[in-house]
Amino acid sequence: MNQGKGEAWLISFTKAVRAVIGPDMILSHCPQAPYFKRSYYMNGGYYTINQQVGDQIDFYMLQYYNQVDSQYNTYQ
C-alpha cells in the first residue's frame, strides 16, 4: 500500500477470486482499520478498493489490534 501497488493488486485479486467462486460464496477481507484512511496511502488504500470492488466483497472483518503506530488507545 505504501508503494501505491497494493490497491491495484487487491482489486484484481478480488475480481479473480469472485470469478472463480461465483456470486453464491462469501468473500471477505480483513484489513487493519487504518487502511480505510485514504489520506495515509497515495492511492487511497481500502477507500479505493471499496469503491472499485466493494460490491463483490460480502463483508469486512476489521482488525483493531497489532497496528503499531496506528493504535486505538483512546475513545476518540
C-alpha positions as CSV (number, residue, x, y, z in Angstrom):
1,M,0.0,0.0,0.0
2,N,2.8,2.4,0.9
3,Q,4.3,2.0,-2.6
4,G,1.0,2.5,-4.3
5,K,0.7,-1.0,-5.7
6,G,-1.5,-2.7,-3.1
7,E,-4.8,-1.3,-4.2
8,A,-4.5,-2.4,-7.8
9,W,-3.4,-5.9,-6.7
10,L,-6.2,-6.3,-4.3
11,I,-8.8,-5.1,-6.8
12,S,-7.5,-7.5,-9.4
13,F,-7.3,-10.3,-6.8
14,T,-10.8,-9.7,-5.6
15,K,-12.2,-9.8,-9.2
16,A,-10.3,-13.0,-9.9
17,V,-11.5,-14.7,-6.7
18,R,-15.1,-13.7,-7.3
19,A,-14.9,-15.0,-10.8
20,V,-13.7,-18.4,-9.6
21,I,-16.1,-18.8,-6.6
22,G,-19.1,-17.2,-8.1
23,P,-21.8,-15.0,-6.5
24,D,-23.1,-17.6,-4.0
25,M,-19.9,-17.9,-2.0
26,I,-18.9,-15.5,0.7
27,L,-15.9,-13.3,0.1
28,S,-14.5,-11.2,2.9
29,H,-11.4,-9.0,3.5
30,C,-9.7,-8.5,6.9
31,P,-7.7,-5.2,6.7
32,Q,-6.4,-3.3,9.6
33,A,-8.6,-0.3,10.2
34,P,-6.1,2.4,9.2
35,Y,-6.1,1.1,5.6
36,F,-9.5,2.8,5.2
37,K,-8.0,6.2,5.9
38,R,-7.3,7.3,2.3
39,S,-5.0,10.1,3.3
40,Y,-2.4,7.6,4.6
41,Y,-2.0,6.0,1.1
42,M,-1.1,7.6,-2.2
43,N,-3.8,5.6,-4.0
44,G,-6.4,5.8,-1.2
45,G,-6.0,2.4,0.5
46,Y,-9.2,0.5,1.1
47,Y,-11.3,3.5,0.3
48,T,-10.3,3.0,-3.3
49,I,-10.7,-0.8,-3.1
50,N,-14.2,-0.4,-1.7
51,Q,-15.1,2.0,-4.5
52,Q,-13.9,-0.4,-7.2
53,V,-14.9,-3.8,-5.9
54,G,-16.8,-3.2,-2.6
55,D,-19.9,-4.7,-4.2
56,Q,-18.0,-8.0,-4.7
57,I,-16.9,-8.1,-1.0
58,D,-19.6,-9.5,1.3
59,F,-18.1,-8.1,4.5
60,Y,-15.0,-6.7,6.1
61,M,-13.6,-8.0,9.4
62,L,-11.6,-5.0,10.5
63,Q,-8.5,-5.6,12.7
64,Y,-8.2,-3.3,15.6
65,Y,-5.0,-4.9,17.0
66,N,-1.3,-5.2,16.1
67,Q,-1.2,-1.8,14.4
68,V,2.0,-0.5,15.9
69,D,1.9,3.3,15.1
70,S,-1.8,3.4,14.4
71,Q,-3.0,2.2,17.8
72,Y,-6.5,2.6,19.1
73,N,-5.8,3.6,22.7
74,T,-8.3,6.4,23.2
75,Y,-12.1,6.7,22.7
76,Q,-11.8,9.4,20.0
